[in-house]
Amino acid sequence: MKNQDETKTESTFYETIIIGGGQAGLSVGYGLAKAGRQFTILDANERIGDAWRNRWDSLKLFTPTYLNGLAGMPFPGKQHVFISKDEMADYLETYAKKFKLPVRTGLTVDRLSRQDNHFLVSADGKFFKAKNVVVAMANYQNAKVPAFAKDIDSSIVQLHSKEYKNPSQLNEGSVLVVGAGTSGADIALEVSKTHHTWISGKEVGHVPFRIETSIARYLLIRMVRFVGHHLLNTGTPFGRKLRPKALTSAGPLVRVKPKDLTDAGIERVPKVIGVQNGLPLLENNKTLPVKNIIWCTGYSPGFSWVDMPVLGEGEEPFHSRGVVNREPGLYFVGLNFLYSMTSDTVTGIKRDAAHIVRKIIKS
């Protein structure tokens, strides 16, 4: 049997390896393919688009169709509707096929390191070498749940928003949604139709208009996108001032408004701080007799497999507009506020990916 070092010497070499086959990875791949460069894309999912398919069933995008197409292929159909997550997933799969992008699915990268003058990528026992590596992933990878969740009574169903699909997963009886950001509000509104629902978490603000109205779809969303894309970025004083807060705080509610939660009979309760007698304990020292808890408590970046000194507090990468200067040839695309407020959206990812492609071509 060959040892690991012998296997590494047989690694396939690529000019560029892209880790992640979602909209960020495909965008970088499109740019490199157009430039005639050699690369491959590694994705952990079994099928292109599964990162979208695996989210909760009723999820719809917050941006109209005209903002959801990648470079070279506008999103088909009506341009001012809000598509489902499955429609977005199928679009990404079609996009990869149309441009013959070399995506290898079912490979989870478990280590990225520097070896001499190249990078070494380990994925499920396979090894790849590259001059350049683009980590094309959002910093929303590992579900965050408080440590005390393990002490909650085992009869209570607990799901993170990453695991939640629809109300059929829940016990009969009441639901506590922990986290009042966009995901928490959307899920709380859905489960409140069949279950008495509480929501715990501070107000995060909300977009002051209904995104489904004609004036929003045709005008207001364009205006918001312009501000977030062109004014709130690291190239402006406003953007640089906002960025630290944007990286650590939940964004405002988009589709759901606080009044919607109230009208649905959802009760807001104080912060969950622990467990008492197997039940969630609130900040006011009261417990809730719940049968279900949905943790909409966010994610951590999940970049611990990057075995180089390029990660700061909370595994956030050190970079300048996606370029990791301390490790030449390493890049990131898809991060929250990588360059602008739109950097974790399709419209922002296209621009960020094009920037990284230009850097690779010039290197």
Number of C-alpha atoms within 10 A of each C-alpha: 5 7 7 11 8 10 13 18 11 12 16 13 18 17 15 23 27 26 27 29 33 24 32 31 27 28 27 28 31 23 21 23 17 9 12 10 15 14 21 23 24 23 27 19 18 12 17 28 24 21 19 19 18 16 17 18 15 13 17 15 15 18 22 20 20 18 19 24 20 22 19 12 13 15 19 11 9 11 17 16 15 19 18 16 22 20 17 22 21 16 22 23 19 15 24 21 13 11 15 12 18 17 22 18 16 15 19 17 20 15 17 23 16 16 11 7 8 17 23 23 26 20 18 12 12 16 20 19 25 23 19 21 27 26 24 29 25 20 20 16 14 13 17 17 17 11 8 11 16 12 14 19 16 9 10 17 16 23 18 18 23 19 15 20 16 14 17 10 13 20 17 14 13 19 28 28 29 25 25 25 24 21 22 23 24 19 22 27 22 16 20 18 13 14 20 18 25 22 26 20 18 14 14 15 16 16 14 11 14 15 20 16 11 11 12 17 20 15 11 16 18 15 12 13 18 13 15 18 19 16 16 23 24 20 13 13 11 12 21 15 13 17 19 11 11 14 16 8 10 18 15 17 21 20 19 19 19 15 10 13 20 12 10 15 15 25 14 18 19 17 17 22 14 19 18 16 10 18 19 24 20 18 12 11 12 14 17 18 15 19 19 22 24 24 25 28 21 19 16 16 18 17 21 14 13 19 13 13 11 16 15 9 7 11 15 17 22 18 17 13 21 23 22 16 13 12 16 13 19 22 25 27 35 29 27 20 23 26 26 29 24 26 26 23 20 20 19 24 27 24 21 26 30 19 17 22 23 14 13 21 12 7 10
